[in-house]
């Protein structure tokens, strides 16, 4: 394999990260256009409803006559159907690209090889599968929705060195921090990258969290709140309607009618709660969710084996007693220090 193919797909992956958290339910694709071993154009997917990566890359090329002798690299197969925008495969055919190099095939039934076939039938040389594993990992949120009919699920919590996630009691309705400020900022970056954030009843009552993005620049995730018996006081910040919020409850009464930014959905808490939550998120076309607690909520998804990644901070502190952290047995994919914290990232294989 030409080593340059990998080099340019790596660049595609690098710029595709710029769109994470802004393109859902579309994937954040990266595209690079190369002419005579020189990059002449680049692009990544715009916010949902805007241009796809291929369009932005083509638009960035000053001299369009070069495209006939150029190669375009993309992390994901160009689309072949009309959605919010016209098919990208048709655009590449129109400009008569010489080569198209694709990281991975799109498993969406509307595409799934149709884009590749469209390009080949127009006489374009197509190469598929360059850095395929890396491209699939980058597009893991999109592929999870397509292949598992549920959002990509990230579990996140911080625990003390002696294994507690929270104290048994506290004097104020605000978080008691286990992780350091650098770890906390990283969490806000993660929030900006995911479509939704989910917490349980006790977390809202105990901490009164905003569940938004503050220490980073980016979009606020949709807030998902579990409240079986509607116990959460209505003066809590999650009900301020500043961010779209979905409350999952068992009993919906007349006074709990949904509004534009405050939606009530009914589930049966005596059945598989995690599976029902996934169905509600799928109904609302939510591509990914980061679950931030508490222990009971996190353990529900662990026990149901409905999770893809877990991000666990081990803080440099002890509680001696308190609420125990979730129990998780899985492969550690990454372990790193963040100042005096240890971050462990687990993958569900």
Rosetta silent file (secondary structure, phi, psi, omega in degrees, C-alpha in Angstrom):
SEQUENCE: XXXXXXXXXXXXXXXXXXXXXXXXXXXXXXXXXXXXXXXXXXXXXXXXXXXXXXXXXXXXXXXXXXXXXXXXXXXXXXXXXXXXXXXXXXXXXXXXXXXXXXXXXXXXXXXXXXXXXXXXXXXXXXXXXXXXXXXXXXXXXXXXXXXXXXXXXXXXXXXXXXXXXXXXXXXXXXXXXXXXXXXXXXXXXXXXXXXXXXXXXXXXXXXXXXXXXXXXXXXXXXXXXXXXXXXXXXXXXXXXXXXXXXXXXXXXXXXXXXXXXXXXXXXXXXXXXXXXXXXXXXXXXXXXXXXXXXXXXXXXXXXXXXXXXXXXXXXXXXXXXXXXXXXXXXXXXXXXXXXXXXXXXXXXX
SCORE:     score description
SCORE:     0.000 S_00000001
   1 L     0.000  136.564  177.195    0.000    0.000    0.000 S_00000001
   2 L   -61.886  121.827 -176.553    1.242    3.479   -0.861 S_00000001
   3 H   -60.550  -26.548  178.993    2.346    4.994    2.446 S_00000001
   4 H   -64.631  -30.356  177.375    0.960    8.361    1.333 S_00000001
   5 H   -58.054  -46.671  179.042   -2.548    6.915    1.439 S_00000001
   6 H   -64.558  -39.841 -179.529   -2.171    6.340    5.183 S_00000001
   7 H   -59.301  -44.490 -176.305   -0.589    9.763    5.653 S_00000001
   8 H   -77.081  -32.447  174.741   -3.521   11.552    4.045 S_00000001
   9 H   -67.484  -36.020  174.756   -6.183    9.462    5.771 S_00000001
  10 H   -59.524  -39.928  177.464   -4.457   10.319    9.071 S_00000001
  11 H   -65.990  -39.554  176.248   -4.841   13.975    8.137 S_00000001
  12 H   -57.378  -45.785  179.871   -8.519   13.332    7.365 S_00000001
  13 H   -63.832  -37.810 -179.414   -8.977   11.857   10.835 S_00000001
  14 H   -61.985  -48.128 -177.618   -7.155   14.786   12.389 S_00000001
  15 H   -77.790  -24.957  179.076   -9.422   17.430   10.852 S_00000001
  16 H   -63.488  -26.535  179.253  -12.571   15.303   11.270 S_00000001
  17 H   -62.243  -22.105 -179.788  -12.211   15.719   15.047 S_00000001
  18 H   -64.945  -22.358 -177.052  -13.162   19.396   14.580 S_00000001
  19 H   -96.571   -6.862 -177.247  -16.751   18.376   13.872 S_00000001
  20 L   -60.250  130.290  179.132  -17.308   16.014   16.799 S_00000001
  21 L    92.279   -5.260 -177.950  -20.286   17.144   18.842 S_00000001
  22 L  -121.419  -14.036 -171.114  -21.725   19.429   16.145 S_00000001
  23 L  -102.620  -12.959 -173.402  -22.755   17.149   13.255 S_00000001
  24 L   -57.728  142.640   10.393  -25.040   14.575   14.900 S_00000001
  25 L   -82.721    2.158  175.245  -26.963   12.650   13.764 S_00000001
  26 L   -76.531  154.796  173.713  -24.511   12.809   10.835 S_00000001
  27 L   -76.199  154.841  175.721  -20.970   11.481   11.277 S_00000001
  28 L   -92.088   99.292 -175.034  -18.072   13.940   11.451 S_00000001
  29 L   -95.266  148.228  172.572  -16.140   13.089    8.290 S_00000001
  30 E  -113.919  142.551 -179.731  -12.752   14.454    7.237 S_00000001
  31 E  -136.826  138.485  179.247  -11.729   14.988    3.583 S_00000001
  32 E  -133.272  133.503  178.587   -8.390   15.912    2.006 S_00000001
  33 E  -109.675  128.011 -175.239   -7.718   16.635   -1.698 S_00000001
  34 E  -122.424  131.407  175.964   -4.229   15.909   -3.040 S_00000001
  35 E  -129.895  120.435 -179.464   -2.718   16.928   -6.393 S_00000001
  36 L    51.937   50.390  176.229    0.815   15.863   -7.297 S_00000001
  37 L    62.675   23.533  177.350    1.579   14.929   -3.669 S_00000001
  38 E  -129.815  132.485  176.882    0.430   18.321   -2.385 S_00000001
  39 E   -72.550  122.109 -179.957   -2.689   19.016   -0.346 S_00000001
  40 E  -113.040   -6.729  179.685   -4.777   21.558   -2.240 S_00000001
  41 E  -163.041  147.757  178.284   -8.022   21.296   -0.269 S_00000001
  42 E  -144.795  157.056  175.456   -9.442   20.139    3.060 S_00000001
  43 E  -169.717  155.076  171.693  -12.800   20.002    4.772 S_00000001
  44 E  -133.610  165.838 -174.520  -14.806   18.415    7.563 S_00000001
  45 L   -61.570  132.453  176.771  -18.540   18.027    8.083 S_00000001
  46 L   -76.799  173.063  174.066  -20.401   21.225    8.925 S_00000001
  47 L   -51.492  152.827 -175.681  -23.072   21.487   11.603 S_00000001
  48 L   -50.586  130.201 -177.425  -26.104   19.302   10.880 S_00000001
  49 L    98.388  -15.381  178.979  -27.898   20.537    7.775 S_00000001
  50 L   -93.065 -166.239 -176.617  -24.745   22.137    6.376 S_00000001
  51 L   -66.058  147.473  170.908  -22.164   20.911    3.887 S_00000001
  52 L   -80.214  170.153 -174.709  -20.591   17.486    4.114 S_00000001
  53 H   -58.608  -42.052 -177.315  -16.804   17.142    4.301 S_00000001
  54 H   -62.370  -39.699  179.951  -16.379   16.467    0.572 S_00000001
  55 H   -65.360  -45.712  179.710  -18.277   19.635   -0.346 S_00000001
  56 H   -63.843  -36.337  178.833  -16.214   21.781    2.030 S_00000001
  57 H   -67.048  -46.353  179.108  -12.993   20.254    0.688 S_00000001
  58 H   -61.914  -43.600 -179.519  -13.971   20.890   -2.951 S_00000001
  59 H   -63.539  -24.482 -178.448  -15.074   24.436   -2.124 S_00000001
  60 L   -80.613  -10.175 -178.817  -11.672   25.123   -0.538 S_00000001
  61 L   -85.393  121.136 -177.425   -9.811   24.400   -3.811 S_00000001
  62 L   -69.665  -45.971 -177.266   -9.103   27.614   -5.691 S_00000001
  63 L  -103.401   95.478 -175.702   -8.366   26.026   -9.082 S_00000001
  64 H   -67.286  -18.077  179.679  -11.133   23.489   -9.735 S_00000001
  65 H   -65.791  -19.699  179.556   -9.485   22.364  -12.993 S_00000001
  66 H   -74.072  -17.445 -173.343   -6.922   20.471  -10.871 S_00000001
  67 H   -64.990  -27.883 -179.533   -9.609   18.142   -9.513 S_00000001
  68 H   -64.150  -24.876 -179.890   -9.594   15.973  -12.667 S_00000001
  69 H  -111.022   15.907 -173.751   -6.058   14.873  -11.816 S_00000001
  70 L  -105.355  163.514  173.378   -6.538   14.856   -8.044 S_00000001
  71 E  -115.479  132.397  174.050   -7.208   12.250   -5.356 S_00000001
  72 E  -108.305  131.703  178.490   -9.728   12.879   -2.602 S_00000001
  73 E  -105.823  135.061  179.089   -9.295   11.053    0.700 S_00000001
  74 E  -139.475  146.805 -179.622  -12.287   10.578    3.033 S_00000001
  75 E   -73.746  -25.418 -175.235  -12.724    8.781    6.355 S_00000001
  76 E  -137.510  145.950  179.700  -16.150    7.415    5.340 S_00000001
  77 L   -48.467  130.775  177.357  -17.760    6.355    2.072 S_00000001
  78 L   -60.531  139.990 -177.691  -19.319    9.358    0.256 S_00000001
  79 L   -69.295  153.555 -177.922  -23.108    9.400    0.505 S_00000001
  80 L  -125.863   18.738 -177.329  -25.210    8.460   -2.518 S_00000001
  81 L  -132.608  161.244  176.579  -28.638    9.696   -1.427 S_00000001
  82 L   -85.834  123.990  173.632  -30.480   12.983   -1.026 S_00000001
  83 L  -125.714 -122.057  172.369  -30.852   14.089    2.600 S_00000001
  84 L   -70.944  -22.958 -179.157  -30.413   17.640    3.859 S_00000001
  85 L  -133.190  162.804  177.953  -27.837   17.982    1.055 S_00000001
  86 L   -67.822  164.882 -178.938  -27.304   16.354   -2.392 S_00000001
  87 L   -62.904  132.350  178.192  -25.219   13.159   -2.729 S_00000001
  88 H   -69.643  -31.387  178.219  -21.484   13.684   -2.280 S_00000001
  89 H   -59.256  -39.544  179.004  -20.744   10.833   -4.708 S_00000001
  90 H   -64.924  -35.934  178.406  -22.435   12.854   -7.465 S_00000001
  91 H   -64.042  -42.438 -179.163  -20.261   15.864   -6.639 S_00000001
  92 H   -68.023  -35.854  175.692  -17.078   13.803   -7.001 S_00000001
  93 H   -66.460  -42.976 -179.770  -18.319   12.390  -10.315 S_00000001
  94 H   -57.345  -40.416 -178.240  -19.179   15.881  -11.537 S_00000001
  95 L   -88.747    1.562  172.818  -15.627   17.072  -10.889 S_00000001
  96 L    55.242   47.925  175.910  -14.178   13.886  -12.447 S_00000001
  97 L   -56.895  143.925  179.358  -11.779   13.033   -9.644 S_00000001
  98 L   -75.014  -43.485 -178.035   -9.085   10.606  -10.735 S_00000001
  99 E  -137.282  146.984  170.565   -9.022    8.657   -7.448 S_00000001
 100 E  -127.947  122.784  179.894  -11.119    8.358   -4.312 S_00000001
 101 E  -111.527  124.530 -171.210   -9.513    6.759   -1.237 S_00000001
 102 E  -118.313  134.267  178.194  -11.948    5.727    1.508 S_00000001
 103 E   -69.580  -54.467 -179.237  -11.223    4.791    5.091 S_00000001
 104 E  -148.032  156.003 -179.597  -14.297    2.656    5.736 S_00000001
 105 L   -76.849  143.395  177.637  -17.608    1.709    4.137 S_00000001
 106 L   -79.310  125.380 -179.463  -20.793    3.359    5.413 S_00000001
 107 L   -86.766   -3.407  175.463  -23.086    0.773    7.047 S_00000001
 108 L   -61.435  128.186 -175.808  -26.137    3.046    6.679 S_00000001
 109 L   -60.798  -21.759  178.087  -28.539    1.156    4.391 S_00000001
 110 L   -74.108  -18.260 -179.263  -29.068    4.349    2.378 S_00000001
 111 L  -115.371  -80.756  171.780  -25.367    4.269    1.425 S_00000001
 112 L    34.006   61.223  176.989  -23.710    0.884    2.211 S_00000001
 113 L    94.800  -17.381 -178.316  -21.634    0.518   -0.939 S_00000001
 114 H   -67.446  -36.329  177.599  -23.896    2.577   -3.195 S_00000001
 115 H   -64.567  -43.578  178.834  -21.524    5.556   -3.052 S_00000001
 116 H   -62.587  -44.569  179.803  -18.571    3.353   -4.026 S_00000001
 117 H   -62.885  -39.647  178.765  -20.540    1.784   -6.878 S_00000001
 118 H   -61.151  -42.916 -179.801  -21.584    5.205   -8.151 S_00000001
 119 H   -67.185  -45.239 -179.325  -17.940    6.336   -8.271 S_00000001
 120 H   -63.442  -39.980 -178.510  -16.702    3.161   -9.943 S_00000001
 121 H   -67.479  -18.681  177.192  -19.435    3.245  -12.579 S_00000001
 122 L   -91.260    3.818  177.522  -18.250    6.750  -13.506 S_00000001
 123 L    87.547   11.164  179.342  -14.744    5.423  -14.140 S_00000001
 124 L   -84.387  136.503  175.837  -13.163    6.735  -10.953 S_00000001
 125 E   -76.335  122.715 -175.787  -10.473    4.572   -9.342 S_00000001
 126 E  -117.834  130.355  175.629  -11.667    3.732   -5.814 S_00000001
 127 E  -118.353  128.528 -175.536   -9.526    2.367   -2.968 S_00000001
 128 E  -122.038  143.894  171.327  -11.315    1.219    0.201 S_00000001
 129 L    97.122   20.480  176.459  -10.090    0.223    3.671 S_00000001
 130 L   -80.397  121.130 -174.826   -7.110    2.505    4.318 S_00000001
 131 L    51.721   46.449 -174.870   -6.706    2.746    8.116 S_00000001
 132 H   -60.062  -44.972 -178.648  -10.130    1.128    8.355 S_00000001
 133 H   -61.555  -42.963  179.498   -9.939    0.319   12.082 S_00000001
 134 H   -64.695  -38.955 -179.971   -8.924    3.881   12.945 S_00000001
 135 H   -69.805  -39.291  177.617  -11.721    5.303   10.796 S_00000001
 136 H   -65.224  -37.928  178.036  -14.327    2.987   12.319 S_00000001
 137 H   -65.421  -42.158  177.970  -13.196    3.990   15.799 S_00000001
 138 H   -59.906  -39.003 -177.624  -13.458    7.671   14.895 S_00000001
 139 L   -95.149   24.419 -172.906  -16.994    7.068   13.582 S_00000001
 140 H   -62.091  -32.232  177.929  -17.956    4.763   16.465 S_00000001
 141 H   -63.718  -47.550 -178.986  -20.931    6.888   17.513 S_00000001
 142 H   -63.942  -44.870 -177.814  -22.394    6.767   14.007 S_00000001
 143 H   -67.827  -33.577  178.938  -21.714    3.046   13.549 S_00000001
 144 H   -63.845  -43.957  176.611  -23.259    2.146   16.919 S_00000001
 145 H   -60.571  -45.092 -176.039  -26.523    3.819   15.925 S_00000001
 146 H   -69.401  -39.702 -169.600  -26.490    2.111   12.506 S_00000001
 147 H  -100.766  -23.450 -177.787  -25.468   -1.367   13.645 S_00000001
 148 H  -116.564   -3.366  179.640  -26.829   -1.709   17.195 S_00000001
 149 L    55.167   39.522  174.510  -29.914    0.539   16.991 S_00000001
 150 L  -155.613  163.093  178.376  -28.882    2.423   20.105 S_00000001
 151 L   -70.173  161.131  169.611  -26.672    5.390   20.970 S_00000001
 152 E   -72.216  127.662 -170.759  -22.965    5.106   21.713 S_00000001
 153 E  -114.699  121.557  177.527  -22.855    4.909   25.527 S_00000001
 154 E  -112.537  127.244  173.399  -20.044    6.334   27.657 S_00000001
 155 E   -97.201  137.780 -179.276  -19.960    5.762   31.420 S_00000001
 156 E  -142.565  130.834  171.314  -18.086    8.351   33.459 S_00000001
 157 E  -155.642  166.844  173.305  -17.410    8.734   37.137 S_00000001
 158 E  -119.958  136.573  178.365  -14.763    9.780   39.660 S_00000001
 159 E  -131.780  156.710  178.796  -13.945    7.663   42.681 S_00000001
 160 L   -75.901  170.149  178.437  -11.656    8.016   45.671 S_00000001
 161 L   -62.823  -24.013  177.837   -8.556    5.908   46.215 S_00000001
 162 L  -100.653   16.862  166.666  -10.627    3.770   48.599 S_00000001
 163 L    85.498   26.662  177.767  -13.398    3.244   46.036 S_00000001
 164 E  -110.507  145.103 -177.960  -16.164    5.707   46.932 S_00000001
 165 E   -99.362  -21.068 -179.314  -18.083    7.862   44.452 S_00000001
 166 E  -163.720  157.381  174.505  -19.733   10.195   47.011 S_00000001
 167 L   -73.279  163.629  179.091  -20.051   10.737   50.772 S_00000001
 168 L   -68.755  -31.744  179.459  -23.074    9.340   52.589 S_00000001
 169 L  -152.922  161.721  177.419  -24.259   12.858   53.429 S_00000001
 170 L  -155.251  166.457 -172.986  -23.271   16.493   52.975 S_00000001
 171 L   -88.967  -26.357 -175.668  -24.387   19.942   54.061 S_00000001
 172 L  -121.054  152.725  178.530  -24.837   21.661   50.695 S_00000001
 173 L   -87.404   70.301  175.063  -26.601   20.755   47.436 S_00000001
 174 L  -155.167  159.718 -175.449  -23.507   20.897   45.268 S_00000001
 175 L   -64.880  147.931  166.433  -20.858   18.371   44.201 S_00000001
 176 L  -102.210  114.593 -169.430  -17.978   17.366   46.451 S_00000001
 177 L   -76.482  131.585  174.958  -15.107   17.144   44.005 S_00000001
 178 L   -99.394  -39.919 -179.596  -12.990   14.000   43.912 S_00000001
 179 L   -89.258  164.991 -177.639  -11.044   14.833   40.742 S_00000001
 180 L   -86.199  171.057 -177.044   -8.826   17.884   40.210 S_00000001
 181 H   -59.126  -30.649  179.576   -9.663   20.999   38.097 S_00000001
 182 H   -69.254  -41.319  176.244   -7.783   19.656   35.055 S_00000001
 183 H   -65.319  -39.168  179.778   -9.857   16.471   35.070 S_00000001
 184 H   -63.931  -38.247  177.126  -13.011   18.532   35.552 S_00000001
 185 H   -65.911  -39.451  177.555  -12.168   20.631   32.492 S_00000001
 186 H   -60.358  -38.065  178.012  -11.616   17.463   30.465 S_00000001
 187 H   -61.381  -39.023  178.440  -15.108   16.308   31.461 S_00000001
 188 H   -68.056  -34.525  172.995  -16.566   19.522   30.016 S_00000001
 189 H   -61.480  -45.062  178.848  -14.685   18.860   26.782 S_00000001
 190 H   -61.053  -42.425  179.308  -16.239   15.386   26.716 S_00000001
 191 H   -58.087  -39.684 -178.562  -19.703   16.850   27.307 S_00000001
 192 H   -67.351  -18.342 -176.672  -19.251   19.119   24.285 S_00000001
 193 H   -93.188  -13.488 -175.605  -18.499   16.062   22.125 S_00000001
 194 L  -108.767  156.591 -174.762  -21.580   14.009   23.016 S_00000001
 195 L   -75.828  -32.792 -176.787  -25.190   14.386   21.983 S_00000001
 196 E  -146.640  163.062  175.741  -26.683   13.868   25.454 S_00000001
 197 E  -132.458  139.794 -174.179  -25.833   13.542   29.149 S_00000001
 198 E  -129.401  137.330  174.772  -27.742   11.335   31.596 S_00000001
 199 E  -140.436  164.236  178.353  -28.010   11.276   35.399 S_00000001
 200 L   -94.657  177.025 -176.564  -30.258    9.691   37.995 S_00000001
 201 H   -59.247  -49.697 -174.072  -32.650   11.184   40.521 S_00000001
 202 H   -63.301  -33.961  178.032  -30.312   11.145   43.517 S_00000001
 203 H   -63.569  -43.027 -179.724  -27.546   12.977   41.634 S_00000001
 204 H   -67.153  -43.156 -179.493  -29.897   15.843   40.770 S_00000001
 205 H   -65.838  -42.341 -175.112  -31.304   16.057   44.295 S_00000001
 206 H   -76.823  -39.151 -170.978  -27.898   15.881   45.983 S_00000001
 207 H  -108.794  -17.621 -175.470  -25.797   18.041   43.623 S_00000001
 208 L    47.233   54.969 -175.545  -28.281   20.261   41.728 S_00000001
 209 L   -76.970  155.069  174.776  -26.049   20.086   38.601 S_00000001
 210 L   -84.429  -30.069 -179.892  -26.437   22.228   35.476 S_00000001
 211 L    58.226   38.995  178.672  -25.224   19.390   33.205 S_00000001
 212 L  -121.647 -173.779  178.879  -23.964   21.858   30.596 S_00000001
 213 L  -101.698  120.237 -177.589  -20.622   22.835   29.051 S_00000001
 214 L  -123.873  -46.758 -174.671  -18.810   25.541   31.018 S_00000001
 215 L   -91.721   22.047 -179.715  -15.045   25.060   31.119 S_00000001
 216 L  -154.598  159.890  176.851  -14.832   24.393   27.387 S_00000001
 217 L   -93.922  129.254  178.287  -16.207   25.831   24.157 S_00000001
 218 L   162.698  177.690 -179.270  -18.929   23.749   22.522 S_00000001
 219 L   -75.249  146.482  172.475  -22.590   22.783   22.373 S_00000001
 220 L   -75.342  137.164  176.203  -24.502   21.786   25.485 S_00000001
 221 L   -74.230  157.321  171.345  -25.653   18.153   25.412 S_00000001
 222 E   -64.829  134.909 -178.996  -29.321   17.248   25.709 S_00000001
 223 E   -91.145  128.838  175.541  -30.046   16.533   29.387 S_00000001
 224 E  -115.538  123.170 -175.734  -31.605   13.160   30.233 S_00000001
 225 E  -123.914  127.754  173.965  -32.894   12.831   33.792 S_00000001
 226 E   -88.504  126.176 -179.950  -34.265    9.693   35.466 S_00000001
 227 L  -149.298   79.227 -172.901  -37.043   10.551   37.912 S_00000001
 228 L   -50.682  -53.019 -173.184  -39.244    7.507   38.534 S_00000001
 229 L  -106.565   17.662 -178.930  -41.664    9.102   40.995 S_00000001
 230 L    53.736   50.319 -178.157  -41.166   12.767   39.994 S_00000001
 231 L   -87.357  -18.066 -174.614  -39.328   13.446   43.262 S_00000001
 232 L   -71.888  125.496  178.427  -36.972   16.109   41.921 S_00000001
 233 L   -59.899  144.717 -174.360  -38.044   19.626   43.032 S_00000001
 234 L   -74.736   -5.326  176.861  -38.994   21.857   40.120 S_00000001
 235 L   -90.114    5.198  178.304  -36.540   24.566   41.213 S_00000001
 236 L   -71.656  150.742 -174.463  -33.568   22.380   40.254 S_00000001
 237 H   -61.370  -27.686 -179.134  -31.294   23.719   37.489 S_00000001
 238 H   -67.025  -15.124  179.899  -32.077   20.833   35.138 S_00000001
 239 H  -100.647   13.224 -175.932  -35.608   22.213   34.823 S_00000001
 240 L   -77.755   -4.950  176.955  -34.598   25.756   33.823 S_00000001
 241 L    62.329   17.612  174.985  -35.368   24.963   30.136 S_00000001
 242 L   -75.779  -23.029  179.427  -32.116   26.592   29.005 S_00000001
 243 L  -133.546  143.598  177.741  -31.175   23.257   27.420 S_00000001
 244 L   -56.390  127.565 -175.216  -33.434   20.604   25.934 S_00000001
 245 E  -131.497  132.742  178.350  -34.193   18.184   28.766 S_00000001
 246 E  -116.254  122.629  179.872  -35.922   14.788   28.679 S_00000001
 247 E  -103.340  124.987  178.219  -37.289   13.391   31.943 S_00000001
 248 E  -100.863  119.345 -173.305  -37.857    9.637   32.111 S_00000001
 249 E  -138.124  169.003  179.268  -40.537    8.794   34.649 S_00000001
 250 L   -95.598  -31.971 -177.171  -43.030    6.096   35.539 S_00000001
 251 L  -124.729  115.051  176.782  -46.066    8.278   36.149 S_00000001
 252 L  -100.711  123.380  179.896  -46.948   11.210   33.913 S_00000001
 253 L  -111.093  170.756 -174.129  -49.646   13.448   35.344 S_00000001
 254 H   -54.456  -38.545 -176.188  -51.571   16.369   33.821 S_00000001
 255 H   -74.674   -7.070 -178.161  -49.232   18.985   35.308 S_00000001
 256 H  -106.595   35.361  178.283  -46.221   17.332   33.663 S_00000001
 257 L   -67.446  142.730 -176.381  -47.153   18.001   30.052 S_00000001
 258 L   -70.351  147.313  172.991  -44.159   18.352   27.741 S_00000001
 259 E  -122.979 -178.322 -173.878  -42.939   21.707   26.453 S_00000001
 260 L   -57.634  -45.575 -176.170  -40.381   22.559   23.782 S_00000001
 261 L  -109.211   10.498  176.849  -37.328   22.231   26.051 S_00000001
 262 E  -141.076  105.670 -171.784  -38.798   20.009   28.763 S_00000001
 263 E  -117.318  135.361  178.070  -40.074   16.637   27.604 S_00000001
 264 E  -109.243  130.643  177.749  -41.538   13.833   29.717 S_00000001
 265 E  -126.480  141.140 -176.116  -41.295   10.216   28.584 S_00000001
 266 E  -100.577  132.748  173.324  -42.786    7.224   30.374 S_00000001
 267 L  -134.454  164.704  179.327  -40.901    3.967   31.040 S_00000001
 268 L  -100.206  109.060 -176.144  -41.525    0.933   33.257 S_00000001
 269 L   -74.503   -4.603  176.035  -38.891    0.871   36.008 S_00000001
 270 L   -89.756   -7.227  178.749  -39.778   -2.763   36.815 S_00000001
 271 L  -108.810 -168.863 -177.563  -38.490   -3.897   33.428 S_00000001
 272 L   -66.690   98.205 -174.175  -35.099   -3.520   31.697 S_00000001
 273 H   -65.306  -46.007 -177.605  -34.522    0.175   32.388 S_00000001
 274 H   -59.513  -41.991 -179.758  -31.305    0.520   30.363 S_00000001
 275 H   -65.479  -40.365  178.525  -32.908   -1.037   27.291 S_00000001
 276 H   -66.293  -38.899  178.068  -35.949    1.250   27.565 S_00000001
 277 H   -61.341  -44.836  178.748  -33.701    4.298   27.935 S_00000001
 278 H   -58.425  -39.484  179.981  -31.858    3.311   24.763 S_00000001
 279 H   -65.523  -40.134  178.317  -35.198    3.039   22.950 S_00000001
 280 H   -66.337  -43.052  179.313  -36.240    6.543   24.090 S_00000001
 281 H   -64.114  -38.649  177.007  -32.886    8.003   23.039 S_00000001
 282 H   -64.193  -39.996  177.676  -33.208    6.265   19.676 S_00000001
 283 H   -58.239  -38.535 -179.384  -36.718    7.726   19.319 S_00000001
 284 L   -90.376   11.685  176.030  -35.242   11.214   19.805 S_00000001
 285 L    56.779   39.357  177.960  -32.423   10.414   17.316 S_00000001
 286 L   -87.368  123.332 -171.548  -29.739   10.840   19.981 S_00000001
 287 L   -85.182  -30.916 -178.790  -26.446    9.479   18.660 S_00000001
 288 E  -151.666  154.871  179.185  -24.393    9.313   21.869 S_00000001
 289 E  -144.395  138.744  173.970  -24.822    9.758   25.609 S_00000001
 290 E  -108.225  122.168 -175.977  -22.398   10.224   28.483 S_00000001
 291 E   -99.170  118.013 -171.795  -23.773    8.810   31.743 S_00000001
 292 L  -108.401   10.652  173.194  -22.452   10.688   34.764 S_00000001
 293 L   127.752  178.454   -0.011  -24.141    8.948   37.666 S_00000001
 294 L   -85.349 -157.393 -174.495  -24.898    8.038   40.259 S_00000001
 295 H   -58.029  -44.818 -177.860  -23.765    4.544   41.148 S_00000001
 296 H   -61.972  -43.315 -179.860  -27.205    2.936   40.730 S_00000001
 297 H   -65.472  -45.933  179.520  -27.708    4.477   37.279 S_00000001
 298 H   -62.382  -44.647 -178.048  -24.208    3.536   36.107 S_00000001
 299 H   -65.419  -30.568  177.497  -24.509   -0.012   37.474 S_00000001
 300 H   -58.874  -43.246  179.618  -27.843   -0.443   35.659 S_00000001
 301 H   -74.611  -35.137  177.700  -26.091   -0.010   32.317 S_00000001
 302 H   -64.105  -47.641 -177.820  -23.107   -2.127   33.367 S_00000001
 303 H   -64.858  -30.886  178.159  -25.343   -5.012   34.497 S_00000001
 304 L   -83.850   -3.964 -176.259  -27.340   -4.814   31.255 S_00000001
 305 L    55.803   38.069  178.043  -24.060   -4.784   29.279 S_00000001
 306 L  -112.286   75.209  176.278  -25.290   -1.686   27.466 S_00000001
 307 L  -160.440  157.220 -178.042  -22.183    0.466   27.332 S_00000001
 308 L  -117.162  -35.357 -176.695  -19.254    1.009   24.984 S_00000001
 309 E  -146.769  142.075  174.913  -16.669    2.962   26.937 S_00000001
 310 E  -124.755  132.708 -178.953  -16.099    3.800   30.604 S_00000001
 311 E  -119.620  110.863 -171.074  -13.964    6.742   31.742 S_00000001
 312 E  -121.193  122.574  174.808  -13.020    6.530   35.405 S_00000001
 313 E   -93.468  133.605  171.131  -11.027    9.070   37.397 S_00000001
 314 E  -106.950  109.283 -177.000   -9.226    7.907   40.548 S_00000001
 315 L   -80.762  163.001 -178.817   -8.776   10.988   42.706 S_00000001
 316 L   -91.513   58.770 -178.216   -6.001   11.591   45.212 S_00000001
 317 L  -154.492  165.669  175.818   -8.313   11.480   48.209 S_00000001
 318 L  -133.754  152.771  177.093  -10.124    9.065   50.532 S_00000001
 319 L  -111.449  -19.362 -171.524  -13.566    9.102   52.189 S_00000001
 320 L    70.447  -41.994  173.220  -13.232    6.068   54.546 S_00000001
 321 L  -150.525  167.565 -177.829  -16.953    5.488   53.971 S_00000001
 322 L   152.073 -156.423  178.350  -19.640    6.637   51.572 S_00000001
 323 E   -88.849  121.890 -176.214  -21.426    5.479   48.429 S_00000001
 324 E   -67.752  146.488  176.672  -19.400    2.774   46.715 S_00000001
 325 L   -70.070  158.872  176.908  -18.322    3.236   43.105 S_00000001
 326 L   -58.810  156.260  177.631  -19.821    0.990   40.400 S_00000001
 327 L  -100.919  121.517 -175.911  -18.325   -2.473   39.885 S_00000001
 328 L  -136.272  126.691  174.326  -16.840   -2.913   36.429 S_00000001
 329 L  -117.132  107.626 -177.465  -14.796   -5.771   34.983 S_00000001
 330 L  -160.480  171.892 -179.296  -13.469   -4.871   31.556 S_00000001
 331 E   -74.981  131.693  173.144  -10.335   -4.272   29.532 S_00000001
 332 E   -83.782  115.896 -179.038   -8.378   -1.111   30.320 S_00000001
 333 E   -87.898  -26.375 -177.455   -7.601    0.489   26.963 S_00000001
 334 E  -154.872  139.264  173.042   -5.765    3.500   28.364 S_00000001
 335 E  -137.384  127.062 -178.253   -4.385    4.644   31.700 S_00000001
 336 E  -147.201  159.093  177.594   -2.833    8.063   32.227 S_00000001
 337 E   -95.660  137.657  172.113   -2.099   10.602   34.931 S_00000001
 338 E  -122.448   94.465 -170.885   -3.784   13.984   34.972 S_00000001
 339 L    58.299 -118.420 -179.280   -1.796   15.875   37.573 S_00000001
 340 L   -97.224    7.572  174.873   -2.512   13.857   40.745 S_00000001
 341 E   -94.501  156.730  170.039   -5.511   11.977   39.257 S_00000001
 342 E  -115.238  127.202  176.711   -5.398    8.674   37.400 S_00000001
 343 E  -106.027  124.294  175.358   -7.721    8.295   34.393 S_00000001
 344 E  -115.228  126.633  177.705   -8.629    4.771   33.318 S_00000001
 345 E  -111.845  122.135 -178.630  -10.541    4.229   30.082 S_00000001
 346 E  -105.160  147.282  175.058  -12.241    0.866   29.650 S_00000001
 347 E  -115.778  139.426  176.296  -13.606   -0.646   26.420 S_00000001
 348 L   -92.456  102.154 -177.811  -16.520   -3.078   26.263 S_00000001
 349 L   -87.416    0.000    0.000  -15.323   -5.814   23.929 S_00000001
